[in-house]
Amino acid sequence: MPEPIRSNLEGWVFGCDICQDVCPWSRFSKETAEERFEPREGVVEPRLREMVEMSQEEFSTRFRKSAIKRAKLAGLKRNALAVMKDSRDRRDRRDRRDRRDRREGGTRRQGD
């Protein structure tokens, strides 16, 4: 995945929540107690490593009747790997900056 795309994923592996946030029809939605709309176990916030190591069988079972299946297993793995790489890259840049600051005797405010 090209770096400009990868660096803009901002931790997202699949974008249904973003779609819900920006869809103009969502303003008409109402809270519901309907169980079919409750998040299913194993679907909300799965670990990146789990997604990367997931088999086709597990993917098909875990995301049965889920919009995530549209990404297909290969797409989900690609996105999970991209988020993992971007996280490592950010951490590496932060660590290099912190080492440089310590060498130079400077301090940096958190968030700078």
N, C-alpha and C positions, 0 to 999 in steps of 0.2 A: 504494500500500500504506500503511495507517495507520502513523504513526510508532511507536506502542507495539509493533507487530509487527515493523516494520523494525529497530528498535533492539535487538530480542532475537534477531535471526537469527545474531548473533555470527560473521558471515563465511560462514555456510552458505548454499549456493544450492540444494542438494538433500540430503535427509536420510538416505540409505541407511546411512551409517556410524553415525549416531545410532541407527537401528533395530537395527543389529547389536550395538551396545553395550548396549542396554537389553532386548533380547529374551531372555526366560528360557530359550528353547531354545538360545541360543548357548553356554550353559555346557556343552552336550554336544558341541560342535564339536571337531574334531581338525584338526591341521595336515595339509596334503595337498600333494603335488607335482603334482597334476592341473593340467595347463596351462590347461584351460578356466576355472579359478578365478583365474588370474593377471590382474592389471589390464591392460587393453588400452591401447596407446599412444594418446594424445590424449584419454583418458577421465579419467585421474587428474589432478587439479588443473589443469583448463583455465583459461586467463586470462579474467577477467571481460569484458574488451573483446571477446575472441573470441566469447564466448557472445552478447553483445549484437548483434554484427554477423553472426552465423551465419544462413545461408540455410536454408530448409526442407530442401533437398536435402542440404546438409552435415550438418544435424542428424540426418536419417534415416540417413545413411551412418555417421556417427561413433558414434551411439548405438544402432545396430542390435542388437537382442537385449539391450538394457540396460534396467534399471528406470528410468533417467532419462527414457526415452520416455514414461513415465506422466505426467510433468510437462508434456509437450508443449512445443513451441518457445516458444510465448507465455508459458507459466509459467516456463520457464527464463530467458527474457529479463527478465521482470518481477522475478524474484528476483535476478538478476545486477545489474540496475539499482538495486534496493533496497540491496544490499550495497555497491555503489559509492557511492550517496548517503550511506549511513550512515557509510562510511569517511571521505568528505569532511567530513561534519558533525562527526565526532569530531576530525578533524585541524583543522578551523576553530575548534572550541571550545578545543582545546589551544593553538593559536596565539594566540587572543584572551587566554587566561589567561596565557600566557607574556609577551605584550606588556604586560598589566596589571601583572604582577609586576615586570617591568623598570622600568615607570614608577614603581611604588611602592617600588622599591628592595629588594623582598623576594626571597627565594630559596625555591624549593620543591624538596623532595626528589623524585627520580624516582619515579614511581608515585603521587604525591599528586594 
